[in-house]
Amino acid sequence: MKQNSPLSPKRQGKRQIERLPFALTSDQYVERIKAKQLKKIEEEATKEERKRLREEKKKGKENSIPKKKIKKKVMEKQNKDN
């Protein structure tokens, strides 16, 4: 007798792996490795640039925060108390 077990979750999609052909010469392999490294360096550079711009924008906002205005009612109360 087989018990009814709940359905187990199934995998979604496929893994993202780089497949290489079987007959790959060392020159082609080296070229692929260099291209992969260059791509990684470029991605890191763009990431750092976005981070730098975000930090500059944040500092610019901190420096340009206007002071809050005191409401007239508060000023009138202060003048009456004096």
mmCIF file of the N, C-alpha and C atoms, coordinates in Angstrom:
data_MODEL
# 
_entry.id   MODEL 
# 
loop_
_atom_site.group_PDB 
_atom_site.id 
_atom_site.type_symbol 
_atom_site.label_atom_id 
_atom_site.label_alt_id 
_atom_site.label_comp_id 
_atom_site.label_asym_id 
_atom_site.label_entity_id 
_atom_site.label_seq_id 
_atom_site.pdbx_PDB_ins_code 
_atom_site.Cartn_x 
_atom_site.Cartn_y 
_atom_site.Cartn_z 
_atom_site.occupancy 
_atom_site.B_iso_or_equiv 
_atom_site.pdbx_formal_charge 
_atom_site.auth_seq_id 
_atom_site.auth_comp_id 
_atom_site.auth_asym_id 
_atom_site.auth_atom_id 
_atom_site.pdbx_PDB_model_num 
ATOM 1   N N  . MET A 1 1  ? 0.826  -1.182 0.000   1.00 0.00 ? 1  MET A N  1 
ATOM 2   C CA . MET A 1 1  ? 0.000  0.000  0.000   1.00 0.00 ? 1  MET A CA 1 
ATOM 3   C C  . MET A 1 1  ? 0.876  1.253  0.000   1.00 0.00 ? 1  MET A C  1 
ATOM 4   N N  . LYS A 1 2  ? 0.599  2.135  -0.921  1.00 0.00 ? 2  LYS A N  1 
ATOM 5   C CA . LYS A 1 2  ? 1.379  3.365  -1.045  1.00 0.00 ? 2  LYS A CA 1 
ATOM 6   C C  . LYS A 1 2  ? 0.563  4.526  -0.482  1.00 0.00 ? 2  LYS A C  1 
ATOM 7   N N  . GLN A 1 3  ? 1.206  5.287  0.400   1.00 0.00 ? 3  GLN A N  1 
ATOM 8   C CA . GLN A 1 3  ? 0.505  6.432  0.972   1.00 0.00 ? 3  GLN A CA 1 
ATOM 9   C C  . GLN A 1 3  ? 0.600  7.614  0.008   1.00 0.00 ? 3  GLN A C  1 
ATOM 10  N N  . ASN A 1 4  ? -0.410 8.441  0.037   1.00 0.00 ? 4  ASN A N  1 
ATOM 11  C CA . ASN A 1 4  ? -0.387 9.644  -0.805  1.00 0.00 ? 4  ASN A CA 1 
ATOM 12  C C  . ASN A 1 4  ? 0.470  10.692 -0.116  1.00 0.00 ? 4  ASN A C  1 
ATOM 13  N N  . SER A 1 5  ? 1.626  10.988 -0.704  1.00 0.00 ? 5  SER A N  1 
ATOM 14  C CA . SER A 1 5  ? 2.508  12.008 -0.139  1.00 0.00 ? 5  SER A CA 1 
ATOM 15  C C  . SER A 1 5  ? 2.242  13.332 -0.840  1.00 0.00 ? 5  SER A C  1 
ATOM 16  N N  . PRO A 1 6  ? 2.483  14.452 -0.139  1.00 0.00 ? 6  PRO A N  1 
ATOM 17  C CA . PRO A 1 6  ? 2.265  15.752 -0.790  1.00 0.00 ? 6  PRO A CA 1 
ATOM 18  C C  . PRO A 1 6  ? 3.261  15.945 -1.927  1.00 0.00 ? 6  PRO A C  1 
ATOM 19  N N  . LEU A 1 7  ? 2.858  16.727 -2.907  1.00 0.00 ? 7  LEU A N  1 
ATOM 20  C CA . LEU A 1 7  ? 3.742  16.983 -4.040  1.00 0.00 ? 7  LEU A CA 1 
ATOM 21  C C  . LEU A 1 7  ? 4.951  17.778 -3.581  1.00 0.00 ? 7  LEU A C  1 
ATOM 22  N N  . SER A 1 8  ? 6.127  17.336 -4.001  1.00 0.00 ? 8  SER A N  1 
ATOM 23  C CA . SER A 1 8  ? 7.347  18.060 -3.644  1.00 0.00 ? 8  SER A CA 1 
ATOM 24  C C  . SER A 1 8  ? 7.567  19.178 -4.652  1.00 0.00 ? 8  SER A C  1 
ATOM 25  N N  . PRO A 1 9  ? 8.209  20.267 -4.217  1.00 0.00 ? 9  PRO A N  1 
ATOM 26  C CA . PRO A 1 9  ? 8.431  21.375 -5.158  1.00 0.00 ? 9  PRO A CA 1 
ATOM 27  C C  . PRO A 1 9  ? 9.390  20.964 -6.269  1.00 0.00 ? 9  PRO A C  1 
ATOM 28  N N  . LYS A 1 10 ? 9.156  21.467 -7.463  1.00 0.00 ? 10 LYS A N  1 
ATOM 29  C CA . LYS A 1 10 ? 10.006 21.141 -8.600  1.00 0.00 ? 10 LYS A CA 1 
ATOM 30  C C  . LYS A 1 10 ? 10.911 22.330 -8.895  1.00 0.00 ? 10 LYS A C  1 
ATOM 31  N N  . ARG A 1 11 ? 12.030 22.033 -9.525  1.00 0.00 ? 11 ARG A N  1 
ATOM 32  C CA . ARG A 1 11 ? 12.988 23.092 -9.866  1.00 0.00 ? 11 ARG A CA 1 
ATOM 33  C C  . ARG A 1 11 ? 12.401 24.041 -10.898 1.00 0.00 ? 11 ARG A C  1 
ATOM 34  N N  . GLN A 1 12 ? 12.775 25.300 -10.763 1.00 0.00 ? 12 GLN A N  1 
ATOM 35  C CA . GLN A 1 12 ? 12.323 26.327 -11.691 1.00 0.00 ? 12 GLN A CA 1 
ATOM 36  C C  . GLN A 1 12 ? 13.486 26.708 -12.605 1.00 0.00 ? 12 GLN A C  1 
ATOM 37  N N  . GLY A 1 13 ? 13.351 26.492 -13.887 1.00 0.00 ? 13 GLY A N  1 
ATOM 38  C CA . GLY A 1 13 ? 14.367 26.924 -14.838 1.00 0.00 ? 13 GLY A CA 1 
ATOM 39  C C  . GLY A 1 13 ? 15.620 26.075 -14.807 1.00 0.00 ? 13 GLY A C  1 
ATOM 40  N N  . LYS A 1 14 ? 16.672 26.582 -15.458 1.00 0.00 ? 14 LYS A N  1 
ATOM 41  C CA . LYS A 1 14 ? 17.938 25.874 -15.539 1.00 0.00 ? 14 LYS A CA 1 
ATOM 42  C C  . LYS A 1 14 ? 19.036 26.740 -14.963 1.00 0.00 ? 14 LYS A C  1 
ATOM 43  N N  . ARG A 1 15 ? 20.104 26.105 -14.562 1.00 0.00 ? 15 ARG A N  1 
ATOM 44  C CA . ARG A 1 15 ? 21.249 26.846 -14.038 1.00 0.00 ? 15 ARG A CA 1 
ATOM 45  C C  . ARG A 1 15 ? 21.954 27.581 -15.165 1.00 0.00 ? 15 ARG A C  1 
ATOM 46  N N  . GLN A 1 16 ? 22.517 28.719 -14.830 1.00 0.00 ? 16 GLN A N  1 
ATOM 47  C CA . GLN A 1 16 ? 23.228 29.530 -15.817 1.00 0.00 ? 16 GLN A CA 1 
ATOM 48  C C  . GLN A 1 16 ? 24.704 29.145 -15.791 1.00 0.00 ? 16 GLN A C  1 
ATOM 49  N N  . ILE A 1 17 ? 25.107 28.222 -16.642 1.00 0.00 ? 17 ILE A N  1 
ATOM 50  C CA . ILE A 1 17 ? 26.513 27.827 -16.698 1.00 0.00 ? 17 ILE A CA 1 
ATOM 51  C C  . ILE A 1 17 ? 27.031 28.043 -18.110 1.00 0.00 ? 17 ILE A C  1 
ATOM 52  N N  . GLU A 1 18 ? 28.321 28.224 -18.212 1.00 0.00 ? 18 GLU A N  1 
ATOM 53  C CA . GLU A 1 18 ? 28.941 28.429 -19.519 1.00 0.00 ? 18 GLU A CA 1 
ATOM 54  C C  . GLU A 1 18 ? 29.421 27.076 -20.025 1.00 0.00 ? 18 GLU A C  1 
ATOM 55  N N  . ARG A 1 19 ? 28.906 26.684 -21.144 1.00 0.00 ? 19 ARG A N  1 
ATOM 56  C CA . ARG A 1 19 ? 29.287 25.403 -21.736 1.00 0.00 ? 19 ARG A CA 1 
ATOM 57  C C  . ARG A 1 19 ? 30.393 25.639 -22.765 1.00 0.00 ? 19 ARG A C  1 
ATOM 58  N N  . LEU A 1 20 ? 31.391 24.765 -22.735 1.00 0.00 ? 20 LEU A N  1 
ATOM 59  C CA . LEU A 1 20 ? 32.505 24.862 -23.665 1.00 0.00 ? 20 LEU A CA 1 
ATOM 60  C C  . LEU A 1 20 ? 32.463 23.676 -24.624 1.00 0.00 ? 20 LEU A C  1 
ATOM 61  N N  . PRO A 1 21 ? 32.851 23.892 -25.877 1.00 0.00 ? 21 PRO A N  1 
ATOM 62  C CA . PRO A 1 21 ? 32.890 22.767 -26.810 1.00 0.00 ? 21 PRO A CA 1 
ATOM 63  C C  . PRO A 1 21 ? 33.973 21.761 -26.411 1.00 0.00 ? 21 PRO A C  1 
ATOM 64  N N  . PHE A 1 22 ? 33.820 20.551 -26.878 1.00 0.00 ? 22 PHE A N  1 
ATOM 65  C CA . PHE A 1 22 ? 34.737 19.484 -26.503 1.00 0.00 ? 22 PHE A CA 1 
ATOM 66  C C  . PHE A 1 22 ? 36.139 19.759 -27.028 1.00 0.00 ? 22 PHE A C  1 
ATOM 67  N N  . ALA A 1 23 ? 36.265 20.162 -28.282 1.00 0.00 ? 23 ALA A N  1 
ATOM 68  C CA . ALA A 1 23 ? 37.573 20.389 -28.897 1.00 0.00 ? 23 ALA A CA 1 
ATOM 69  C C  . ALA A 1 23 ? 37.891 21.879 -28.868 1.00 0.00 ? 23 ALA A C  1 
ATOM 70  N N  . LEU A 1 24 ? 38.327 22.353 -27.736 1.00 0.00 ? 24 LEU A N  1 
ATOM 71  C CA . LEU A 1 24 ? 38.653 23.764 -27.571 1.00 0.00 ? 24 LEU A CA 1 
ATOM 72  C C  . LEU A 1 24 ? 40.166 23.891 -27.458 1.00 0.00 ? 24 LEU A C  1 
ATOM 73  N N  . THR A 1 25 ? 40.791 24.637 -28.354 1.00 0.00 ? 25 THR A N  1 
ATOM 74  C CA . THR A 1 25 ? 42.241 24.785 -28.298 1.00 0.00 ? 25 THR A CA 1 
ATOM 75  C C  . THR A 1 25 ? 42.603 25.746 -27.170 1.00 0.00 ? 25 THR A C  1 
ATOM 76  N N  . SER A 1 26 ? 43.834 25.722 -26.770 1.00 0.00 ? 26 SER A N  1 
ATOM 77  C CA . SER A 1 26 ? 44.253 26.569 -25.655 1.00 0.00 ? 26 SER A CA 1 
ATOM 78  C C  . SER A 1 26 ? 44.142 28.049 -26.008 1.00 0.00 ? 26 SER A C  1 
ATOM 79  N N  . ASP A 1 27 ? 44.365 28.408 -27.291 1.00 0.00 ? 27 ASP A N  1 
ATOM 80  C CA . ASP A 1 27 ? 44.236 29.807 -27.704 1.00 0.00 ? 27 ASP A CA 1 
ATOM 81  C C  . ASP A 1 27 ? 42.802 30.288 -27.540 1.00 0.00 ? 27 ASP A C  1 
ATOM 82  N N  . GLN A 1 28 ? 41.867 29.468 -27.964 1.00 0.00 ? 28 GLN A N  1 
ATOM 83  C CA . GLN A 1 28 ? 40.459 29.838 -27.821 1.00 0.00 ? 28 GLN A CA 1 
ATOM 84  C C  . GLN A 1 28 ? 40.081 29.926 -26.344 1.00 0.00 ? 28 GLN A C  1 
ATOM 85  N N  . TYR A 1 29 ? 40.606 29.016 -25.551 1.00 0.00 ? 29 TYR A N  1 
ATOM 86  C CA . TYR A 1 29 ? 40.311 29.009 -24.119 1.00 0.00 ? 29 TYR A CA 1 
ATOM 87  C C  . TYR A 1 29 ? 40.838 30.287 -23.455 1.00 0.00 ? 29 TYR A C  1 
ATOM 88  N N  . VAL A 1 30 ? 42.058 30.648 -23.792 1.00 0.00 ? 30 VAL A N  1 
ATOM 89  C CA . VAL A 1 30 ? 42.670 31.855 -23.226 1.00 0.00 ? 30 VAL A CA 1 
ATOM 90  C C  . VAL A 1 30 ? 41.874 33.088 -23.633 1.00 0.00 ? 30 VAL A C  1 
ATOM 91  N N  . GLU A 1 31 ? 41.428 33.132 -24.893 1.00 0.00 ? 31 GLU A N  1 
ATOM 92  C CA . GLU A 1 31 ? 40.630 34.269 -25.359 1.00 0.00 ? 31 GLU A CA 1 
ATOM 93  C C  . GLU A 1 31 ? 39.322 34.374 -24.579 1.00 0.00 ? 31 GLU A C  1 
ATOM 94  N N  . ARG A 1 32 ? 38.683 33.247 -24.344 1.00 0.00 ? 32 ARG A N  1 
ATOM 95  C CA . ARG A 1 32 ? 37.425 33.259 -23.585 1.00 0.00 ? 32 ARG A CA 1 
ATOM 96  C C  . ARG A 1 32 ? 37.646 33.728 -22.151 1.00 0.00 ? 32 ARG A C  1 
ATOM 97  N N  . ILE A 1 33 ? 38.734 33.263 -21.537 1.00 0.00 ? 33 ILE A N  1 
ATOM 98  C CA . ILE A 1 33 ? 39.036 33.668 -20.161 1.00 0.00 ? 33 ILE A CA 1 
ATOM 99  C C  . ILE A 1 33 ? 39.303 35.172 -20.101 1.00 0.00 ? 33 ILE A C  1 
ATOM 100 N N  . LYS A 1 34 ? 40.077 35.693 -21.052 1.00 0.00 ? 34 LYS A N  1 
ATOM 101 C CA . LYS A 1 34 ? 40.365 37.133 -21.079 1.00 0.00 ? 34 LYS A CA 1 
ATOM 102 C C  . LYS A 1 34 ? 39.086 37.940 -21.275 1.00 0.00 ? 34 LYS A C  1 
ATOM 103 N N  . ALA A 1 35 ? 38.231 37.483 -22.194 1.00 0.00 ? 35 ALA A N  1 
ATOM 104 C CA . ALA A 1 35 ? 36.981 38.197 -22.444 1.00 0.00 ? 35 ALA A CA 1 
ATOM 105 C C  . ALA A 1 35 ? 36.110 38.196 -21.191 1.00 0.00 ? 35 ALA A C  1 
ATOM 106 N N  . LYS A 1 36 ? 36.098 37.086 -20.500 1.00 0.00 ? 36 LYS A N  1 
ATOM 107 C CA . LYS A 1 36 ? 35.313 36.969 -19.275 1.00 0.00 ? 36 LYS A CA 1 
ATOM 108 C C  . LYS A 1 36 ? 35.846 37.927 -18.200 1.00 0.00 ? 36 LYS A C  1 
ATOM 109 N N  . GLN A 1 37 ? 37.167 37.998 -18.066 1.00 0.00 ? 37 GLN A N  1 
ATOM 110 C CA . GLN A 1 37 ? 37.778 38.899 -17.083 1.00 0.00 ? 37 GLN A CA 1 
ATOM 111 C C  . GLN A 1 37 ? 37.518 40.360 -17.438 1.00 0.00 ? 37 GLN A C  1 
ATOM 112 N N  . LEU A 1 38 ? 37.631 40.720 -18.727 1.00 0.00 ? 38 LEU A N  1 
ATOM 113 C CA . LEU A 1 38 ? 37.363 42.096 -19.151 1.00 0.00 ? 38 LEU A CA 1 
ATOM 114 C C  . LEU A 1 38 ? 35.919 42.484 -18.867 1.00 0.00 ? 38 LEU A C  1 
ATOM 115 N N  . LYS A 1 39 ? 35.004 41.574 -19.132 1.00 0.00 ? 39 LYS A N  1 
ATOM 116 C CA . LYS A 1 39 ? 33.597 41.841 -18.867 1.00 0.00 ? 39 LYS A CA 1 
ATOM 117 C C  . LYS A 1 39 ? 33.371 42.085 -17.382 1.00 0.00 ? 39 LYS A C  1 
ATOM 118 N N  . LYS A 1 40 ? 34.017 41.278 -16.540 1.00 0.00 ? 40 LYS A N  1 
ATOM 119 C CA . LYS A 1 40 ? 33.873 41.423 -15.096 1.00 0.00 ? 40 LYS A CA 1 
ATOM 120 C C  . LYS A 1 40 ? 34.441 42.766 -14.628 1.00 0.00 ? 40 LYS A C  1 
ATOM 121 N N  . ILE A 1 41 ? 35.587 43.152 -15.153 1.00 0.00 ? 41 ILE A N  1 
ATOM 122 C CA . ILE A 1 41 ? 36.207 44.429 -14.780 1.00 0.00 ? 41 ILE A CA 1 
ATOM 123 C C  . ILE A 1 41 ? 35.315 45.598 -15.192 1.00 0.00 ? 41 ILE A C  1 
ATOM 124 N N  . GLU A 1 42 ? 34.738 45.526 -16.406 1.00 0.00 ? 42 GLU A N  1 
ATOM 125 C CA . GLU A 1 42 ? 33.852 46.596 -16.876 1.00 0.00 ? 42 GLU A CA 1 
ATOM 126 C C  . GLU A 1 42 ? 32.600 46.701 -16.008 1.00 0.00 ? 42 GLU A C  1 
ATOM 127 N N  . GLU A 1 43 ? 32.043 45.572 -15.629 1.00 0.00 ? 43 GLU A N  1 
ATOM 128 C CA . GLU A 1 43 ? 30.859 45.589 -14.775 1.00 0.00 ? 43 GLU A CA 1 
ATOM 129 C C  . GLU A 1 43 ? 31.176 46.205 -13.411 1.00 0.00 ? 43 GLU A C  1 
ATOM 130 N N  . GLU A 1 44 ? 32.333 45.860 -12.852 1.00 0.00 ? 44 GLU A N  1 
ATOM 131 C CA . GLU A 1 44 ? 32.734 46.436 -11.567 1.00 0.00 ? 44 GLU A CA 1 
ATOM 132 C C  . GLU A 1 44 ? 32.946 47.936 -11.686 1.00 0.00 ? 44 GLU A C  1 
ATOM 133 N N  . ALA A 1 45 ? 33.531 48.376 -12.800 1.00 0.00 ? 45 ALA A N  1 
ATOM 134 C CA . ALA A 1 45 ? 33.774 49.808 -12.998 1.00 0.00 ? 45 ALA A CA 1 
ATOM 135 C C  . ALA A 1 45 ? 32.457 50.573 -13.079 1.00 0.00 ? 45 ALA A C  1 
ATOM 136 N N  . THR A 1 46 ? 31.490 50.036 -13.815 1.00 0.00 ? 46 THR A N  1 
ATOM 137 C CA . THR A 1 46 ? 30.199 50.717 -13.918 1.00 0.00 ? 46 THR A CA 1 
ATOM 138 C C  . THR A 1 46 ? 29.486 50.719 -12.569 1.00 0.00 ? 46 THR A C  1 
ATOM 139 N N  . LYS A 1 47 ? 29.657 49.652 -11.820 1.00 0.00 ? 47 LYS A N  1 
ATOM 140 C CA . LYS A 1 47 ? 29.051 49.575 -10.490 1.00 0.00 ? 47 LYS A CA 1 
ATOM 141 C C  . LYS A 1 47 ? 29.656 50.623 -9.559  1.00 0.00 ? 47 LYS A C  1 
ATOM 142 N N  . GLU A 1 48 ? 30.975 50.765 -9.596  1.00 0.00 ? 48 GLU A N  1 
ATOM 143 C CA . GLU A 1 48 ? 31.652 51.769 -8.774  1.00 0.00 ? 48 GLU A CA 1 
ATOM 144 C C  . GLU A 1 48 ? 31.243 53.180 -9.191  1.00 0.00 ? 48 GLU A C  1 
ATOM 145 N N  . GLU A 1 49 ? 31.096 53.407 -10.493 1.00 0.00 ? 49 GLU A N  1 
ATOM 146 C CA . GLU A 1 49 ? 30.684 54.724 -10.987 1.00 0.00 ? 49 GLU A CA 1 
ATOM 147 C C  . GLU A 1 49 ? 29.287 55.076 -10.480 1.00 0.00 ? 49 GLU A C  1 
ATOM 148 N N  . ARG A 1 50 ? 28.364 54.117 -10.552 1.00 0.00 ? 50 ARG A N  1 
ATOM 149 C CA . ARG A 1 50 ? 27.008 54.357 -10.042 1.00 0.00 ? 50 ARG A CA 1 
ATOM 150 C C  . ARG A 1 50 ? 27.045 54.637 -8.546  1.00 0.00 ? 50 ARG A C  1 
ATOM 151 N N  . LYS A 1 51 ? 27.881 53.905 -7.824  1.00 0.00 ? 51 LYS A N  1 
ATOM 152 C CA . LYS A 1 51 ? 27.992 54.104 -6.377  1.00 0.00 ? 51 LYS A CA 1 
ATOM 153 C C  . LYS A 1 51 ? 28.544 55.493 -6.070  1.00 0.00 ? 51 LYS A C  1 
ATOM 154 N N  . ARG A 1 52 ? 29.570 55.916 -6.825  1.00 0.00 ? 52 ARG A N  1 
ATOM 155 C CA . ARG A 1 52 ? 30.174 57.236 -6.611  1.00 0.00 ? 52 ARG A CA 1 
ATOM 156 C C  . ARG A 1 52 ? 29.158 58.340 -6.877  1.00 0.00 ? 52 ARG A C  1 
ATOM 157 N N  . LEU A 1 53 ? 28.398 58.205 -7.982  1.00 0.00 ? 53 LEU A N  1 
ATOM 158 C CA . LEU A 1 53 ? 27.383 59.204 -8.300  1.00 0.00 ? 53 LEU A CA 1 
ATOM 159 C C  . LEU A 1 53 ? 26.296 59.251 -7.231  1.00 0.00 ? 53 LEU A C  1 
ATOM 160 N N  . ARG A 1 54 ? 25.925 58.088 -6.722  1.00 0.00 ? 54 ARG A N  1 
ATOM 161 C CA . ARG A 1 54 ? 24.899 58.029 -5.685  1.00 0.00 ? 54 ARG A CA 1 
ATOM 162 C C  . ARG A 1 54 ? 25.385 58.720 -4.404  1.00 0.00 ? 54 ARG A C  1 
ATOM 163 N N  . GLU A 1 55 ? 26.651 58.483 -4.047  1.00 0.00 ? 55 GLU A N  1 
ATOM 164 C CA . GLU A 1 55 ? 27.219 59.129 -2.856  1.00 0.00 ? 55 GLU A CA 1 
ATOM 165 C C  . GLU A 1 55 ? 27.295 60.640 -3.033  1.00 0.00 ? 55 GLU A C  1 
ATOM 166 N N  . GLU A 1 56 ? 27.715 61.105 -4.225  1.00 0.00 ? 56 GLU A N  1 
ATOM 167 C CA . GLU A 1 56 ? 27.786 62.542 -4.472  1.00 0.00 ? 56 GLU A CA 1 
ATOM 168 C C  . GLU A 1 56 ? 26.407 63.181 -4.378  1.00 0.00 ? 56 GLU A C  1 
ATOM 169 N N  . LYS A 1 57 ? 25.422 62.516 -4.933  1.00 0.00 ? 57 LYS A N  1 
ATOM 170 C CA . LYS A 1 57 ? 24.060 63.039 -4.894  1.00 0.00 ? 57 LYS A CA 1 
ATOM 171 C C  . LYS A 1 57 ? 23.561 63.104 -3.456  1.00 0.00 ? 57 LYS A C  1 
ATOM 172 N N  . LYS A 1 58 ? 23.893 62.096 -2.681  1.00 0.00 ? 58 LYS A N  1 
ATOM 173 C CA . LYS A 1 58 ? 23.475 62.056 -1.277  1.00 0.00 ? 58 LYS A CA 1 
ATOM 174 C C  . LYS A 1 58 ? 24.125 63.195 -0.489  1.00 0.00 ? 58 LYS A C  1 
ATOM 175 N N  . LYS A 1 59 ? 25.418 63.430 -0.715  1.00 0.00 ? 59 LYS A N  1 
ATOM 176 C CA . LYS A 1 59 ? 26.110 64.520 -0.026  1.00 0.00 ? 59 LYS A CA 1 
ATOM 177 C C  . LYS A 1 59 ? 25.557 65.872 -0.452  1.00 0.00 ? 59 LYS A C  1 
ATOM 178 N N  . GLY A 1 60 ? 25.226 66.000 -1.722  1.00 0.00 ? 60 GLY A N  1 
ATOM 179 C CA . GLY A 1 60 ? 24.644 67.251 -2.222  1.00 0.00 ? 60 GLY A CA 1 
ATOM 180 C C  . GLY A 1 60 ? 23.315 67.544 -1.569  1.00 0.00 ? 60 GLY A C  1 
ATOM 181 N N  . LYS A 1 61 ? 22.517 66.522 -1.356  1.00 0.00 ? 61 LYS A N  1 
ATOM 182 C CA . LYS A 1 61 ? 21.226 66.711 -0.707  1.00 0.00 ? 61 LYS A CA 1 
ATOM 183 C C  . LYS A 1 61 ? 21.403 67.086 0.757   1.00 0.00 ? 61 LYS A C  1 
ATOM 184 N N  . GLU A 1 62 ? 22.375 66.486 1.426   1.00 0.00 ? 62 GLU A N  1 
ATOM 185 C CA . GLU A 1 62 ? 22.610 66.784 2.842   1.00 0.00 ? 62 GLU A CA 1 
ATOM 186 C C  . GLU A 1 62 ? 23.012 68.244 3.025   1.00 0.00 ? 62 GLU A C  1 
ATOM 187 N N  . ASN A 1 63 ? 23.800 68.762 2.109   1.00 0.00 ? 63 ASN A N  1 
ATOM 188 C CA . ASN A 1 63 ? 24.275 70.136 2.221   1.00 0.00 ? 63 ASN A CA 1 
ATOM 189 C C  . ASN A 1 63 ? 23.206 71.161 1.868   1.00 0.00 ? 63 ASN A C  1 
ATOM 190 N N  . SER A 1 64 ? 22.233 70.784 1.064   1.00 0.00 ? 64 SER A N  1 
ATOM 191 C CA . SER A 1 64 ? 21.256 71.754 0.598   1.00 0.00 ? 64 SER A CA 1 
ATOM 192 C C  . SER A 1 64 ? 19.897 71.629 1.288   1.00 0.00 ? 64 SER A C  1 
ATOM 193 N N  . ILE A 1 65 ? 19.848 70.993 2.441   1.00 0.00 ? 65 ILE A N  1 
ATOM 194 C CA . ILE A 1 65 ? 18.580 70.872 3.162   1.00 0.00 ? 65 ILE A CA 1 
ATOM 195 C C  . ILE A 1 65 ? 18.222 72.240 3.734   1.00 0.00 ? 65 ILE A C  1 
ATOM 196 N N  . PRO A 1 66 ? 17.075 72.786 3.358   1.00 0.00 ? 66 PRO A N  1 
ATOM 197 C CA . PRO A 1 66 ? 16.687 74.104 3.893   1.00 0.00 ? 66 PRO A CA 1 
ATOM 198 C C  . PRO A 1 66 ? 16.240 73.978 5.345   1.00 0.00 ? 66 PRO A C  1 
ATOM 199 N N  . LYS A 1 67 ? 16.433 75.070 6.087   1.00 0.00 ? 67 LYS A N  1 
ATOM 200 C CA . LYS A 1 67 ? 15.986 75.082 7.473   1.00 0.00 ? 67 LYS A CA 1 
ATOM 201 C C  . LYS A 1 67 ? 14.480 75.227 7.507   1.00 0.00 ? 67 LYS A C  1 
ATOM 202 N N  . LYS A 1 68 ? 13.880 74.592 8.495   1.00 0.00 ? 68 LYS A N  1 
ATOM 203 C CA . LYS A 1 68 ? 12.431 74.675 8.607   1.00 0.00 ? 68 LYS A CA 1 
ATOM 204 C C  . LYS A 1 68 ? 12.039 76.072 9.060   1.00 0.00 ? 68 LYS A C  1 
ATOM 205 N N  . LYS A 1 69 ? 10.951 76.552 8.496   1.00 0.00 ? 69 LYS A N  1 
ATOM 206 C CA . LYS A 1 69 ? 10.469 77.877 8.865   1.00 0.00 ? 69 LYS A CA 1 
ATOM 207 C C  . LYS A 1 69 ? 9.636  77.765 10.132  1.00 0.00 ? 69 LYS A C  1 
ATOM 208 N N  . ILE A 1 70 ? 9.771  78.752 10.975  1.00 0.00 ? 70 ILE A N  1 
ATOM 209 C CA . ILE A 1 70 ? 8.983  78.783 12.197  1.00 0.00 ? 70 ILE A CA 1 
ATOM 210 C C  . ILE A 1 70 ? 7.606  79.331 11.855  1.00 0.00 ? 70 ILE A C  1 
ATOM 211 N N  . LYS A 1 71 ? 6.600  78.640 12.310  1.00 0.00 ? 71 LYS A N  1 
ATOM 212 C CA . LYS A 1 71 ? 5.234  79.056 11.986  1.00 0.00 ? 71 LYS A CA 1 
ATOM 213 C C  . LYS A 1 71 ? 4.888  80.347 12.720  1.00 0.00 ? 71 LYS A C  1 
ATOM 214 N N  . LYS A 1 72 ? 3.964  81.106 12.168  1.00 0.00 ? 72 LYS A N  1 
ATOM 215 C CA . LYS A 1 72 ? 3.584  82.392 12.739  1.00 0.00 ? 72 LYS A CA 1 
ATOM 216 C C  . LYS A 1 72 ? 2.971  82.234 14.114  1.00 0.00 ? 72 LYS A C  1 
ATOM 217 N N  . LYS A 1 73 ? 2.178  81.169 14.325  1.00 0.00 ? 73 LYS A N  1 
ATOM 218 C CA . LYS A 1 73 ? 1.530  80.973 15.611  1.00 0.00 ? 73 LYS A CA 1 
ATOM 219 C C  . LYS A 1 73 ? 2.552  80.767 16.708  1.00 0.00 ? 73 LYS A C  1 
ATOM 220 N N  . VAL A 1 74 ? 3.585  80.048 16.420  1.00 0.00 ? 74 VAL A N  1 
ATOM 221 C CA . VAL A 1 74 ? 4.633  79.809 17.404  1.00 0.00 ? 74 VAL A CA 1 
ATOM 222 C C  . VAL A 1 74 ? 5.340  81.118 17.724  1.00 0.00 ? 74 VAL A C  1 
ATOM 223 N N  . MET A 1 75 ? 5.586  81.914 16.701  1.00 0.00 ? 75 MET A N  1 
ATOM 224 C CA . MET A 1 75 ? 6.246  83.206 16.903  1.00 0.00 ? 75 MET A CA 1 
ATOM 225 C C  . MET A 1 75 ? 5.360  84.126 17.746  1.00 0.00 ? 75 MET A C  1 
ATOM 226 N N  . GLU A 1 76 ? 4.051  84.123 17.506  1.00 0.00 ? 76 GLU A N  1 
ATOM 227 C CA . GLU A 1 76 ? 3.141  84.967 18.276  1.00 0.00 ? 76 GLU A CA 1 
ATOM 228 C C  . GLU A 1 76 ? 3.122  84.557 19.737  1.00 0.00 ? 76 GLU A C  1 
ATOM 229 N N  . LYS A 1 77 ? 3.129  83.275 20.011  1.00 0.00 ? 77 LYS A N  1 
ATOM 230 C CA . LYS A 1 77 ? 3.137  82.787 21.393  1.00 0.00 ? 77 LYS A CA 1 
ATOM 231 C C  . LYS A 1 77 ? 4.426  83.202 22.100  1.00 0.00 ? 77 LYS A C  1 
ATOM 232 N N  . GLN A 1 78 ? 5.534  83.115 21.393  1.00 0.00 ? 78 GLN A N  1 
ATOM 233 C CA . GLN A 1 78 ? 6.811  83.527 21.992  1.00 0.00 ? 78 GLN A CA 1 
ATOM 234 C C  . GLN A 1 78 ? 6.809  85.019 22.294  1.00 0.00 ? 78 GLN A C  1 
ATOM 235 N N  . ASN A 1 79 ? 6.240  85.814 21.411  1.00 0.00 ? 79 ASN A N  1 
ATOM 236 C CA . ASN A 1 79 ? 6.184  87.255 21.626  1.00 0.00 ? 79 ASN A CA 1 
ATOM 237 C C  . ASN A 1 79 ? 5.243  87.590 22.811  1.00 0.00 ? 79 ASN A C  1 
ATOM 238 N N  . LYS A 1 80 ? 4.148  86.863 22.964  1.00 0.00 ? 80 LYS A N  1 
ATOM 239 C CA . LYS A 1 80 ? 3.232  87.113 24.079  1.00 0.00 ? 80 LYS A CA 1 
ATOM 240 C C  . LYS A 1 80 ? 3.863  86.751 25.404  1.00 0.00 ? 80 LYS A C  1 
ATOM 241 N N  . ASP A 1 81 ? 4.638  85.679 25.443  1.00 0.00 ? 81 ASP A N  1 
ATOM 242 C CA . ASP A 1 81 ? 5.287  85.242 26.672  1.00 0.00 ? 81 ASP A CA 1 
ATOM 243 C C  . ASP A 1 81 ? 6.345  86.263 27.122  1.00 0.00 ? 81 ASP A C  1 
ATOM 244 N N  . ASN A 1 82 ? 6.958  86.936 26.216  1.00 0.00 ? 82 ASN A N  1 
ATOM 245 C CA . ASN A 1 82 ? 8.018  87.902 26.557  1.00 0.00 ? 82 ASN A CA 1 
ATOM 246 C C  . ASN A 1 82 ? 7.383  89.134 27.053  1.00 0.00 ? 82 ASN A C  1 
# 
